[in-house]
């Protein structure tokens, strides 16, 4: 499901990696939440522990403090959100509704890797090498 040019200014590919376990290519999309997009891009590389919210969302805290921006509350598997309550980049693992997040992009491939990783693993979000 690669529907972008990874070298575009408005669509940036980053790697979401669990060392020794695998990685997922994420696509951050500027027009979905431009301020959030810019702050995340300027903060990369980001690392932190992986957490789960009822195995519906996998998230990594970034330490960024941002406000609500073009929030939505319905997400499908593979979409990315930024949860402003704890400053986390979230990967949606099961379709959800009722959790407001800034929509920031999607996974280029299905996030199957996160189904096999335990909470507490160290995750690196970095540019492609």
Number of C-alpha atoms within 10 A of each C-alpha: 8 11 8 14 12 15 9 10 9 16 18 20 22 23 19 23 18 20 11 6 11 11 18 19 21 25 25 28 23 19 14 18 20 17 14 25 22 13 13 19 16 9 13 14 14 18 18 17 15 20 21 18 12 9 13 16 22 23 25 27 19 20 13 16 13 16 15 16 17 15 19 15 13 14 21 14 17 22 25 27 29 31 23 19 12 15 17 21 24 26 27 25 24 16 13 14 11 9 12 18 23 25 29 26 24 24 23 19 14 15 22 12 14 22 11 9 15 11 15 12 15 15 21 21 24 18 16 12 5
